[in-house]
Amino acid sequence: MSVHRVTTRTLPEEPEGVRTPLRGRDAELAFIEARLDALDRGEGGIIRVEGPVGIGRSRILAEAAAAAGRRGTRVFEGAADPDEQFVPLGPLLDGLLSGEEPLPGALRLRDLATTPGQRFWLLQELGDRLRETARNGPLLVVLDDLQWCDDLTLLTFNTLAAGLSSHPILWLVAVRGGSVPSGVRTTLDRIRRAGAHELALGALDDEVTARITEDVLGAAPGHDLLRVARRAEGVPQLLVELLGSLREAVTIENGTARLTAGPPAPRRLPSVVRRLDQLSDEARELVHTAAAVGAPVTVALLAELLGRPSAALITAVREALDADLLTESGDRLAFRHDLIREAVEAGLPLPLRHALRGHAAEPPPGTVASPVERPGPSAGRAPAEAAEAAEAGGARPRDVTEADRLRTAAADLAAAAPGPAAERSLKALELTTADAPERPRVIAETIPLLWQTGRAAQARELGASALAAGGLGPEDEARIRLALARLAVPFDFSEAARQARAGAALPGIPVDVRGRLLAMLAVGLSMAGEHAAAEQVAAEAWDAAAAAGDRSAEATLTTVRSAVSFHHMDLAEAFRQAERAAALADALGVSTSLWVPEALWHALLSNTTGRSAEALAAAEDGIRITREQGRIAATRMWLMTRSRVLLEAGRLTEARADAEAASETADDDLGPGNLADVTGRYVMMRVALHTDDRRTARAYAAEARRMRGDRAPVVRHFGSWMLALMADFEGRPDRAMAELDEVMTSPAADRPAYAGLVDPADAPVLVRLALRAGAHERAAQAVTLAERLAVLNPDLTFLAATAAHARGLLDNDLAPLVRAVRLYEDCPRPLARASALEDAGRKLAATRKPDAVPYFDTALALYARAGAERDAARVRGRLRAAGVRRRPSTAGLSDAWPELTAAEIRVVRLVARGLTNRQVAEHLSLSPHTVSSHLRRAFTKLDITSRVELTRLVRRRDSGE
């Protein structure tokens, strides 16, 4: 039996003064070396290095200066400072007159610089000194941050560079990309016309990002760390600072750096802190407010939140733009980079963040939405009453203007604060009369906002009432049906398809609306499991989306294309399309997404193919972000997704807690919910079977029987598999096979890729179940499909492991079982690995009992760590049959806390320090419900009833008493 050794270490402290190698700039450095060669031959010139903040301009200049120094070239280095623009010629003089070898005559030059009326002579002297020095050898003059230079420095640089162009002097200057002061732009234009060479620094690619990550952390990054590193989007300064902030959260296992507890919460970054500190109080307050809002924001909304006129923000806005914290995005202000926004927000106390977002929900004093300040027919009334009053009296011009303002504000807030956005949209609807032509559009805008903030039933009622009232034009009806289709996707896959199909069939609707409806129809069909129909509709939807230039529809359809590839077992193409869809959706922003399937699908796809760490990192990131933004519906979907990932990762207690937390936030008025059927309810059933919780298993078997009658084929398939597992749990293999009849004989076009399974790791489970029932043909069918999947996707070790496992069971052959055990060692699927170990041990025990014991022992340890009590008990029975007795152990990972899981230990230690459940949730990036669930189970296991008892117990045990 092969032994998989795991060596783990934490990261050492980074030595002072150590710099990582310069990566990804080979072409730029080669060009500079070529210019230095030319300088050695007596050819001067100008090189301009340009790029955004953090891209590495200063590093390029430093490397060039070092390269010149190694050649014996004299180097003068100066840099401008935004706080010292009032010092004439300061950057250039500092570069020429400071250092180990200042320009000759430094004292006289300084005197001229400080004597009024001597600037002409200073310019002459500088030119003479540079000519004289250049006669003795080539010179490199480096001037960084040209955008901060004063006008005299710019004039002097331009004059000297032009006047000394025949001398061996190379001028190397760096300037920030984008908007610069007019004087700087004039200087850049002049040196361009004079033949200056230009080096534009762009973002680093993923390969270079991975190499820098390895440089900083001392080990090759795992998938979870690479996912975090990619958030820097190839900006080296942000990347290095981000990685530096993660050092305490990273461990190295077998030469691979990994996060110890999923993606971390946003951290403050030194470069962002420095830029914030340089701002005025007014500009800093503006940047903080923009960070709390989270999305691109209009100046009008910032003025409203800050309680000032828009005109009063002109200086603060310009300051924030000059500091490269904010940038202009159409008519809005956006952060230069999302990591910058997060770093700014991380510096705000949590109550202040919530207060700023909450304030955004309140209408400004004196608007019609405030019944105290604006009494009238709509004040204080319910929407229906307000609409009747407006219809009777007619809409006042001021109401129409205010409704437009509220709709604009809702659109501004939708991306980062959907709760405040929904309130504003509802107020706009209240001010819009029943016969107003824009009312259907307001309804269509309000429905997704209500759904996102956990008011799905209210959203559906709003849309259904509008459709029932009639009198809608085709475009208005289409937009409302599109909103209802988006709403229905998590709850009823078939209803989502019905609404989208009805909307797309309406005559004369705009091409972009029809394209989105067709995209939603393809999503609904794909999620329902009607793969052939989804593929057909998606082809038509692509044409409509292309005609409209609709990137949102393109992102959604790319997800559908990925799902189709997955159905056809081409997982490499499925991953490629899923990554493209997620990138498109991320670039567009969540507020423009037709739904949020892109990132969710990518996480589920990663998990299904054995990339659990990557999937878990994505899910935890999704939960954190959506929880911060108040997107209750999206948080629930991410919780359900994470519950699936945790199940496959063998973290059963946490999987159950997530599934329960998602269930607690469900909108019961909309029914059970198809997405919950195929995630949360399935997880609860599997956890109950692994933990021998018969009562819970029977309850979810009842849910599975309901799922068997659903309109969506995929829900019926899940229900059938759950019922088959339950029948096997009860010792009825024949019944288990009967439960799978519909799935395994359904039309090939829509049959699940794994013959009724919901996860490739279940191929051995199905083989074992079929063999017990004497259904050898079905067992062989499952093996054939598992092997075909592995052959089609040779880079996925996990699939090869499941195929070998299934083959070993079918043929009753030890060799493929042992091969499966070896392959599983590199897969983050402990329960699947434990199952292969158990099966290999069972085969060995028939003839060589002592050889079987190590297999059983390893399987037992994996089952126990996962909390799979039923599986652990079964393996202990096999060990007893082999003549070995093992005492029952628990899932605890700590000698001091043998009763508790690792997750429960983390929670109880924080609670013992005095943190509330909500504070613990914030600290661990969990939901309060999950914390409560862990704490409740810990209290039961420890036989205590209060936090006081827990605190005493923690002190006693952790002190070794």
Secondary structure, DSSP 4 states (H G I P E B T S, - for coil): -------EEEPPPPPTT--PPP-S-HHHHHHHHHHHHHHHTT--EEEEEEE-TTSSHHHHHHHHHHHHHHTT-EEEEEE--GGGTTSTTHHHHHHHHSSSSPPTTHHHHHHHHHSTT-HHHHHHHHHHHHHHHHHTS-EEEEEE-GGG--HHHHHHHHHHHHHTTTSSEEEEEEEESS---HHHHHHHHHHHHTT-EEEE-----HHHHHHHHHHHHSSEE-HHHHHHHGGGTT-HHHHHHHHHHTGGGEEEETTEEEESSSSPPP---HHHHHHHHTS-HHHHHHHHHHHHH-S-B-HHHHHHHHTS-GGGGHHHHHHHHHTTSEEEETTEEEESSHHHHHHHHHTS-HHHHHHHHHHHHSPPTTSTT-TTTS-STTTT--HHHHHHHHHHH---HHHHHHHHHHHHHHHHHTTT-HHHHHHHHHHHHHHS-TT-TTHHHHHHHHHHHHHHTT-HHHHHHHHHHHHHH----HHHHHHHHHHHHHHHTTT-HHHHHHHHHHHHTSTT--HHHHHHHHHHHHHHHHHHT-HHHHHHHHHHHHHHHHHHT-HHHHHHHHHHHHHHHHHTT-HHHHHHHHHHHHHHHHHH-GGG-SSSHHHHHHHHHHHHTT-HHHHHHHHHHHHHHHHHHT-HHHHHHHHHHHHHHHHHTT-HHHHHHHHHHHHHT--GGG-S-HHHIIIIIHHHHHHHHHTT-HHHHHHHHHHHHHHTT-SSHHHHHHHHHHHHHHHHHTT-HHHHHHHTHHHHTS-TTTS-TTTT-SSGGGHHHHHHHHHHTT-HHHHHHHHHHHHHHHHH-TT-HHHHHHHHHHHHHHHT-HHHHHHHHHHHTTSS-HHHHHHHHHHHHHHHHTT-HHHHHHHHHHHHHHHHHHT-HHHHHHHHHHHHHTT-------S---TT-TTS-HHHHHHHHHHHTT--HHHHHHHHT--HHHHHHHHHHHHHHHT--SHHHHHHHHHHHHTT-
